[in-house]
Amino acid sequence: MSATDVIMIPIIIFVLCVVGVIAVVMSTSINTAMANTPVVNSSQAAMVAFGGMDKTVSRIDMLVMGVFGGLTIALLITSWFIAGIPIFMFIYFCIVVIGVLFSAALANAWETMMSTNVLYTTLPYFPIANNIMFHLPLYTAIIGFIGLVVMFAKPRFDSDKGNSNGYD
């Protein structure tokens, strides 16, 4: 599973960022509409409640960072527990290359999406997510390489022979 996780991590992060941008756009339009409605803006409690939406949406950036870090740690843990057979190192490397190419396409899609006028205004809400998305191929390559090293460079434990170096 560890090799396919290198492809799944960029997809999950991209979807989470897109959902976050949609949430910010919806929150901003709802706040603007409610602030322009005389019945709502006359109530101080309502304006405080709608103002709290900005605090919630600003935390989506931290959510993206936390999910990215958690998925990276999960990849390293699964890489450690999966038996690494050296002959499959080439296949793992090919999957990492496919993941990097796919994440480059996702980073380009993010850049194209965020260059529109409506979505460009949401960039101040996402400094960390924007950095992750713009440099997604680099992060994917680093994560894939570290996963490769963890999976195939760990010591092999032979429980019946008592040695831990893997040599007889």
C-alpha positions, 0 to 999 in steps of 0.5 A: 500500500505504501507505493500507492499512498504516494499517489493518493496523498496529492489527490487528498490534499488537492481535494481538501484545498479545493473544498477549503476554497469553496468554503471560503468563497461561500462563507464570504458571499454569505457574510456579504449577503447577510451584512447587506440585509437590513433585518439581519444586520440590525441584530448584533448577535447575528452579526457576531455569529456570521463574523465567527464564520471567518474564524472557522474558515481561516483554520482550514489552512491548518487542517490542510497542513495537519492532514498533509503531515499526518498522511506523510507520517502514515506513509512512513509507518506503513513503509516501515511495516511493509516488507521491502523486497529489493527487486520491487524497488524499481516498481516503487520508484516508477510509482513515485515518478508517476505520483510526481508527474500526477502531482505536477498536473494537480499543482498546475490545475491549482495554479490555473484555478487560483488565477481566476479573479473570484478565487484569487481573493481567497489566497490570504486564507491559505498561505500554507496550503498554497505553498504545499500546492505550488510545490506539490511535485517537490513534496511528493518526490521527497515523501516518495524518496523517504518512503523508499528509503524507509521501506528498503533500507530497514534492517531485516530481522530473522527471529529464528537465527537471532541476528538482526543484520540479515546476513548469515 
